[in-house]
Amino acid sequence: MKNNYLMNTYNRFPVILDHGKGSVVWDKDGRSFLDFSSGIAVNILGHSHKKLVSAIESQVRKLVHCSNLYWTEPQVELAKLLIENTFEGKVFFTNSGTEANEAAIKLSRKYGKKKSISKFRILSAVNSFHGRTFGSLTATGQEKYHEYFKPLVAGFDYFEFNSEESLRSKMNDEVCAVILEPIQGESGIVPASDDFLNAARVLCDHYGALLIFDEVQCGMGRTGKLFAYQKYGVKPDILTIAKGLGGGVPIGAVVASNKADVFEPGDHGSTFGGNPLACSAGIAVMREILKDGFLKRVEDKGRYLMKKLEGIKKIFPSLIGDLRGTGLMVGVELKNISSRDFVNNCFDHGLLTVPSGRNTVRLLPPLTVKKVEIDSALKIIAEVLEGFDRTGRNIQ
Ligand SMILES: *Cc1c(COP(=O)(O)O)cnc(C)c1O
């Protein structure tokens, strides 16, 4: 598409998407694509889900927005659903993942300040991704995102993900929070080890620091549990959520345990955060994924997908490396071919996937994906792999 108006912030695929249904999206000319990107883990109920559409439609007719100076039922209802399904505490609503992390960072700073003037350091992991606004950008442990934007926010430092020793070496009484993704998304679907998450919990308790889990990508049922930490059995003090929460409507949330719930009027706010439209979408999504058997099916389909991928890896051992992830959050590490080329070829064959760090392709289908659609996606992946020889040369 010729573009004279939009900033050049994305390398976009040559397609103009128009509408979708379930796991399929269509472009303007009627060409269909199997959507294993889900708007990057956003459209968890697929496209045009009946319950989501009707929740949004009826809320639009009632009240789209009002200020947080007033109460609305959808906001309270969604907060209740989140607390009942996580841990005791309180919720603040945002419009995105990065804003949820900003709120978590501000909560941590205030929590620290109340204990000691020098308790403000925040630790995050190398290769993490927490968002694009300055606090979250600083927490993001990747130099390539920092390069042009220094000076960043003061008081941040980084540890090696999955290294207890590295985290321990950075901890002291000045640390007010440790933030990490239980499963790193943007850097290639890298799960934390059980030992590491447990050690992070123990270290935070020992030094009186808050433990923040950024589940913006791995939360909302993607792993087969509502939140990934529930798989590990390690509870954070603060949980940040976004992407899938509104099923496509922009909304984020930060859940803080009673200990971390330190905001008072004036400390933080958002004009749009928690508006009735976004919260109605969030309620519809939560109700759907909390239905009996829904998450169990995500787990089953994830296992099915992984097993089939292992079969494909046996056929193409020189092209496929590690298979990582859990549930419907799967990373396929490639060897000898670039994830970019692979994703582009999948696109040409009608399958949408997402490249990420470590030369890994992410498969993030809607949680409502059908097994036959998983089969179709894997068939395309096998075809694409057949298009490369053992050294990764394109032979199609
Ligand atoms: C996408 C993502 C964010 C940022 O969310 P936005 O809604 O794009 O601001 C933060 N953390 C993680 C783990 C993410 O995957």
The ligand as an ORCA input file, in Angstrom:
! r2SCAN-3c Opt
* xyz 0 1
  C       3.664     -6.691     24.372
  C       4.297     -6.690     25.698
  C       4.372     -5.513     26.478
  C       3.920     -4.169     25.952
  O       2.543     -4.135     25.732
  P       1.918     -2.927     24.851
  O       0.440     -3.153     24.975
  O       2.441     -3.054     23.480
  O       2.349     -1.674     25.511
  C       4.913     -5.600     27.737
  N       5.360     -6.777     28.231
  C       5.301     -7.920     27.523
  C       5.802     -9.182     28.137
  C       4.798     -7.915     26.229
  O       4.782     -9.036     25.513
*
